[in-house]
């Protein structure tokens, strides 16, 4: 499993210790971490390729974890990119749980301290492993069934596959 980690560059002075802890805890789960924090050649935020590299990292990952104690408009945008691409995102803050404010099945938030940070990360990655789609199942539908599926998925603003998975998960 590949986890993309990012955090605001402007928060490095105050939060670098936590950025390092988060990366360490992700690695301890056996997941691979990709992050601007680990790439010495990663473009600085003031350089034009920075944003593109962040976007590529998110899209290439299975999920993203963001440390957002130092709130940043760009990280909010990056979280949106991830959720729109059906990547689960865990946003960590020492001050509030943004998951209480944002209702999206791919967005997860947590308020953390040094005491519970590792547990939060382990629980998030374990839940991802539970939801990884590694089994394929094909079946046939009648034209009427397919039409009904399409209507219900559209009404719920979901793909047909996501709608079917939600029916199974909620049964």
N, C-alpha and C positions, 0 to 999 in steps of 0.2 A: 504494500500500500504506500502511495506517495502523498505526503502531506506538504502543502505549500504554507510556509510561515512568513508573515510580514507584520510590520509594526511601523509607526511613524518615525521617520528619521529625526524629526524635531524632538522626540521623546527619549532619544538615546542617552542623553545626559542624566536623566532622572530614572530611567527604567531599564537600562542595559542589563542589569543584574537579572531582571525578570525575563527579558528576551532570551538570555543565555539559559536560564532554568527551563523555560518552555521548550526550547530546542532540545535540551538534554532529556527532558521527560518524554518528548515525542520519540526520540531515538531509542529510549529504553523500552518502548512498546514493540520495537522491531520494525517500525515504519521507517521509510526513507524520508528525509527532510530536504526540501529544496527551499532556499531562502536567500534574499539579498544579504542577510546577516552572515551567510556562509560563503558567499562569492565575493572575493576581494576585487574582482574585475567588474562587479555589478555597477552600472552607471549611477551616478548620484542623482537625486531627485531634480536637480537643476538641469540635468542633461536630457535632451529629447528622447533618447532610446529607453530611458528609465521606465516610463509608463508602459511601453510596449513589452518590455521584458517581464514586468509584473503580470500583465495580462496573459502572456504566454505561459508563465509559471502557474497561474491559476488554472488555465485551460488544460495544461498537461497533468495536473494533479488529480487525485481522487477526492480530495477535500482540502479546505484551507482553515488555518487557525490564525487569528489576528489578535494582537495585544493592542487594545484601544484605550488604555487609561488616559493617554494624551489624545484627546479626540482630534480627528483629522478628517476633513471633507473627502480627501482622496481615498482614504480607507473605506469610507462609507460607499463610495462609488465602486471600489474594488469588491466589496461584499455583495453589492448588487450584481455585478458582472458574474460573480461566482454562483449566486442563487439562480440567476436567469439561465445559467448553463447547467443547472441541476447538480451543483457541487454543494455539499454540506459545508457550512461555515460556522466555526466556533469563534465568537468574539468575546475576548476576556478583558475584564476591566476590574480595577481595584475599587471602583466607586459605585457601579451599578450594573445590574443585569439587563442588558439591552434586549434580551430575549423576551422580557416582560412587555416590551413596547412594540416589537416587530413580530407580526404573525405571518410566518412563512415556514413551510415544512422543511426548508433547507437551511434556515437561519436558527442558530442556537447561541444563546448568550450565557454568561456566568460572571458573577462577582466573585473574585478570588482573593486569597491571601496566601502567604507562603505555606500555611498549614494545609490548605486544601487544593492547591494548584495541581499537584501531581495526580490526585484522585480525579479531578475534573477532566484532565487530559486523557487519562486511562479510560474513563467511562465513555468519553466522546469517541475515541478510536475503537473501543470495543463495540459500541453501538453501530459504527460504520461497518465493521466486519459482519455484523448481523444483517445489515441491509445491502451488502454488496450483491449485485446480481450476477451470479456465476452459473446459473442453471437456465437453460433455454427450454421453452415449452411451446410447441406449435399446435394449433387446432383450427378446425374449420367452423365458420359461422354462416348462417343464411344471410341473404341480402338484407332482410328485415332486422336481424340481430345486429348486423354491422351498422346499419343506419341508426338504430337505437343507441348503440355504443357510441357512435360518433356524436349524436345529439347530446347525450349525457356528458360526455367528456368535454365538449365545447361549452355546455352550460356551466360546468365546473372549472372552466379555464385550465384544462389538463389535456395531455395527450391521451390517446386511447390506452396505451400501455400503463401510464400512471393511474388512470381511472380504474382499470382492472386491478392493479396492485392495491389501490386504496380499498376497493371492495373486499379483497381477500384479507387485507390487514385489519379491517374493521368488522369482519364477520366473527 
